Amino acid sequence: MLFSGAPVASADQVRDGQWVNSYFNLDKVWAVSKGDGVIVAVIDSGVDASHPDLAGSVLPGYDPGGQGLNTNPTDDHGTSIAGIIAAHGHGSGDGVVGLAPSAKILPIYKGKADGTSALPEDIKWAVDHGAKVINLSLGSDAKAGSRSALTEAVAYAAKNDVLIVGAAGNESLKTVDSPGNEPGVLAVSAVDKSGAIWPRANSGPEVKIAAPGVDIVIACAGGKYCIGDGTSEATAYVSGAAALLRAKYPELTAGQVASRLVKTVQVPASLQGAKVPDSRYGYGILALYEALTKDIPAGPPQGPLGGAFGATSEPSSTSSAAAGGAGASPAGTLPPLHSVSGGSSASSGVGTGALVAVVGGAVVLVVVIVIVVAASRRRAASVPPPGHPPYGAAPRWPPAPQQYSGQGQPMPPQPYGNQAAPPQYPPQQNPYN
């Protein structure tokens, strides 16, 4: 609902509008970690490093097109994502704060000079320049593994112990957008204040965790503030949480950080006793303080990520275990093999007929494996149809966030306070919006 008579928001209204701060009890969280020393790469539309809530927290970054768009943003999106992760406010409690106010943002522009995606190059650049977490609040409809350069870039991040957090997408689809669907990426869905899934959030087996993503007060380019919804915002909250964990537990691998996030989730009532990960919530909703403080084993290096990190072997496959319970078998692993004879002694006879059956079964199994591997190679070698743009079709993301009135309502585009109206940018011709 738009209204033209909105009062100018005061500083405390902006901060008070950040309902997530009390939801996560940030004062308590910050007594444990503020993300000191952690670099989070934001591959997006660029970040306004001069925003008062981000000043001093934004590194130079990179624009593969050489136009300086990494710190000269083409829209508000990248600045808002950076703010959710690492904004520190200004003055005496003015402006917005992110989850990890002592972390640094590495802004990387998402496209090349010709408007095509630079995502694989951007990921590798982030890894090579000190990022420990990479936020990808963007997406396309490309299938997982359909772009070898992207798959290789995710593997490169895994090899170098960098956690990639990706958005599930905002189209109410039952498929997760790329790159969130790539094995090795921690895919995120969005929930509202009540913990209900945002209706437009995509779902699918790749979703590992959900986080707040509705009515989010955010920093926008030009020193302004906006309000936005989406899995983009939820992804930024998970990236901020990962930054806090990487500062608190520097000895943990990227996979173990992801494991800590999903093992300490708040499990909605609808998932109690159900098999997880759920296609909408993943293992559950981000529980920040619990992730930082709960006493849980580090687990295997790959955690729940799989893909380039190795076989997925945790967390457990029930919601109670996902919340920290013990005794369940790890998800994605095979049960232990039993004796062929079924007896207690290896020497207690196996009849000739049984032996023939076992050998025959083994031959059939080998043949099936050969057929499956051959089919997989044929699929992997397939070439996308001509004209298919890099990393999927045209973008399917919502328009830029609306200006924020300070009272939890969107307002028509207009100057915020006494600031000048934001500049209007032409649409960018690239696969991400």
Phi, psi and omega in degrees: 000125179262145175214141188267343184265030184291134176290155176293133183285136174273168184300318182290334177293322179297310180295318179296333179289346179278078182299335182294333181300315178283329178302317179269354183053064189296327178302320177291319179298315184291344173290344180259314183200144173238007178086020183305132173081000182262133177258126177247119177278131175246102178270109192196213184268013183099159184233132176282098183289347181270356178302132185301336180274353179239354184305129180087352182252000184249122178280168183301316177078205192203137170235110183298339178274355176072022182256002179073021183287349177299326177238015174231074195298148178275344174200187185279346194299308183298321178296319181295321179294315179299322180294320178298325182281313194220014177298146182239007182068189177202162180063215180259079179080022179268158175074193183256158175236148174260181181290326186237074187293347178261001176281165177248144179259130175253099185279127181231127181284142190281341188235167175271176182297331181274004177091355178277163183290142175243023190303312180299316178298319181297317180299313181295322179296319179299316180299315183289347183242031165093001179294138173254344176223140177238123179261126179238082177269061182204169182186168175211179183266017180295144179284151177300133179079000183280348178237103187299326181296321179291315178301319179294324180292320177297319178296324179295319177296318180298316180301328183258018173061046178244130181271126176257127179245125186233150181280145178287330181114162192236038185241014182058031181266162176261029174224141179273136181293156170279140009268005179298338181272358180285131174304133183103350177258135177276102186273140189235136171254176186237143175234162177264191184298332181273355183090005178279145179297135175298128188302332183271358182290134174291157179228162179165170184295343181282342181297127181250336185200156176240156181209165180304135180208022183230135181056048183266121176280127190224157173281138177237161183303149179083019179075018184260178178227146183224179173228137184215161177235151169144169176289343173300310180296318179299319178298318179297322177296321178291323176296319177298319177297319178297323177297319177299318180292321181292331174285319181287322184235071184295344181279346182283144174284170177301318179295323179289328173296314177300320179298317179297322179296315185276340179280345184246016184294160167275124183266117179299155181303326182292343181256355183301122179080356182272162176285134178234158010286140174281148184291344180257312184266348193067230178276345180147196186260136180311126175240098196292308183296320179297320179298326182280332192240343186292142181272099181225152178296149179296323180079182181293156186302326184280341181056221182268008191280321181064208178057232182293342180279347183115182182298136176288128182226005175197166003281188184291165191268012175237155185295326179295321179288327178297334179271011176112004180290164183238163170099348181274154177287142180299142178291147175081005179248156178276148175293158179298145179284142179259164177301140179299323185285335185079001180259181182270350182236137180293337183267355180284116200319142170247119184294160181300318180299319179295320181296317178299319180297319180295313180298315179300318178298321180297319179298315179300318181298318179298316180299316180298317180299315180301317181296315182297316180298317179298318179295320180296320179295323179296318179295319182294332182275356182295148183254134180297153181299151180302143176086357180288121184290159181301132175063028170117184184282191181302151183299151181229049182250156182290164179295171181303153181300153178274156179297146188258133183273348183089359179236027176077015181234143174287154179225162182299153177304122181193165179299143177263116185069228180257016183276158178289155179296147181292147179293152177263126182255144175292155179299142181268133180271081176211166187289351182240145183235000000 
